[in-house]
C-alpha cells in the first residue's frame, strides 16, 4: 500500500508546472467537450493509433506501419487483426507482389474517423471565431513556438520527426485541413475522465 501511495505522490508532483496546467486546460476545454463516440471510445490506445495511421497512410505495408508506430511487425499484425474483426480496416495483398500485405480503411472505419474529425473541427472553428482579431496572431505564434521546441526535443531524443502535415496548424481553422488534429483527438479520448472537472 505504501508503494502505491508513493507512486501517486510522484505522479502528482508535476501538476503545478505552468505548461502542463495550460495544456490540460486547453485540451479539456476543446477536445474533452466532444460528444462521446462509443465505437471510438471502445478502442484501446494501440488499436486507435493504428487506425489513425491507416487513415493517413492508405494502403501502406505492414512494415511501413511498424516503422511509423515504432513497434514490431508482429504487433502491427495483432492490432490489425482486432481492427479487422471490428470491421474498421481491410487487409489485402499487393497486386504486384503478394508477399506484401497492405491495410486500408473499411467504409465503417472511414466514417468513424471522419465523424470524429468533423466534431473536433467544428469545435475548434467556433473557438477560433470567438477569438478577437488581435488575439489570433498571438495564439498562433505561441503554438508555433511551442510546436517547434517540442519537435526539436523529440529529434534530440533520437525519435523520428513528425510527418503528419503539422504545417496546417500555422493556418487559421477556416483554411486548415483537420488531418493534423487526429493525434491530439486520440490522446484526449483515451484519457477522458481521468482529469477531474474543476
ZAKOLGU-985169 format. One record per residue (C-alpha): x, y, z. Coordinates in pm, whole numbers, padded with zeros to 5 digits, always signed. Layout:
XYZ;...
REM end
This chain:
+00000+00000+00000;+00284+00233+00087;+00438+00179-00254;+00111+00272-00424;+00084+00593-00224;+00440+00687-00316;+00361+00627-00682;+00058+00855-00658;+00266+01121-00489;+00529+01110-00764;+00258+01123-01027;+00112+01441-00883;+00441+01619-00810;+00446+01789-01151;+00085+01904-01174;+00185+02263-01091;+00408+02302-01397;+00266+02607-01584;+00297+02442-01926;+00124+02124-01809;-00161+02314-01646;-00210+02532-01954;-00211+02236-02193;-00454+02039-01975;-00686+02340-01959;-00683+02387-02337;-00726+02017-02419;-01002+01970-02165;-01190+02277-02285;-01165+02181-02651;-01133+01808-02711;-01297+01680-02392;-01609+01870-02492;-01673+01638-02785;-01981+01416-02765;-01885+01056-02680;-01843+00815-02971;-01897+00463-02833;-01719+00297-03126;-01415+00520-03084;-01403+00516-02706;-01418+00135-02705;-01084+00113-02884;-00767+00056-02681;-00493+00314-02740;-00277+00087-02954;-00562-00002-03189;-00664+00361-03222;-00308+00461-03310;-00302+00210-03593;-00648+00310-03710;-00544+00674-03746;-00222+00567-03914;-00414+00365-04172;-00620+00677-04241;-00305+00882-04302;-00119+00611-04493;-00381+00439-04710;-00263+00106-04849;+00074+00120-04671;+00252-00208-04593;+00275-00372-04252;+00645-00282-04245;+00568+00084-04306;+00313+00089-04025;+00562-00084-03800;+00825+00180-03868;+00590+00473-03820;+00441+00339-03498;+00783+00225-03375;+00656-00125-03289;+00729-00471-03426;+00553-00606-03733;+00404-00883-03522;+00245-00618-03300;+00100-00443-03604;-00037-00777-03726;-00210-00840-03392;-00357-00490-03382;-00472-00519-03744;-00649-00848-03670;-00851-00684-03394;-00944-00386-03611;-01042-00619-03895;-01271-00811-03660;-01428-00479-03560;-01491-00406-03927;-01279-00089-03925;-00996-00183-04163;-00931-00419-04453;-00626-00631-04528;-00519-00729-04878;-00214-00847-05073;-00027-00620-05310;-00138-00682-05669;+00224-00689-05795;+00392-00861-05500;+00169-01092-05296;+00432-01110-05025;+00339-00755-04930;+00034-00713-04705;-00137-00376-04708;-00407-00217-04492;-00684+00028-04577;-00987+00167-04400;-01321-00002-04441;-01625+00211-04515;-01720+00189-04147;-01370+00289-04034;-01360+00585-04269;-01699+00705-04150;-01595+00679-03786;-01280+00885-03829;-01447+01144-04049;-01717+01194-03786;-01455+01227-03514;-01258+01487-03707;-01572+01678-03803;-01664+01714-03435;-01321+01843-03342;-01302+02074-03643;-01642+02229-03562;-01537+02292-03201;-01203+02448-03298;-01372+02660-03565;-01616+02801-03313;-01336+02875-03066;-01134+03044-03342;-01436+03255-03437;-01463+03375-03078;-01102+03491-03065;-01054+03861-03126;-00862+03971-03431;-00579+04094-03209;-00557+03763-03023;-00539+03527-03320;-00179+03611-03422;-00067+03581-03059;-00227+03240-03022;-00076+03107-03344;+00268+03247-03265;+00267+03080-02924;+00155+02747-03068;+00418+02761-03342;+00695+02832-03091;+00577+02552-02863;+00550+02308-03153;+00893+02395-03286;+01062+02348-02948;+00874+02024-02880;+00968+01883-03221;+01334+01971-03169;+01325+01798-02831;+01176+01490-02997;+01459+01484-03252;+01723+01526-02980;+01573+01222-02806;+01655+01021-03117;+01292+00989-03226;+01184+01041-03585;+01045+01385-03674;+00670+01405-03720;+00543+01391-04077;+00168+01437-04045;+00109+01772-04215;+00159+01971-03893;+00218+02276-04111;-00160+02317-04133;-00153+02437-03771;+00007+02759-03896;-00313+02842-04083;-00643+02962-03936;-00903+02683-03894;-01116+02803-04182;-00836+02720-04428;-00656+02439-04249;-00702+02069-04301;-00822+01890-03983;-00592+01596-04063;-00328+01743-03830;-00569+01702-03540;-00625+01327-03503;-00331+01251-03275;-00447+01511-03024;-00801+01380-03050;-00670+01029-02999;-00489+01120-02678;-00780+01320-02544;-01030+01040-02592;-00808+00787-02417;-00762+00997-02102;-01115+01139-02090;-01244+01130-01737;-00900+01091-01580;-00880+01465-01509;-01131+01586-01256;-01350+01874-01355;-01272+02186-01154;
REM end
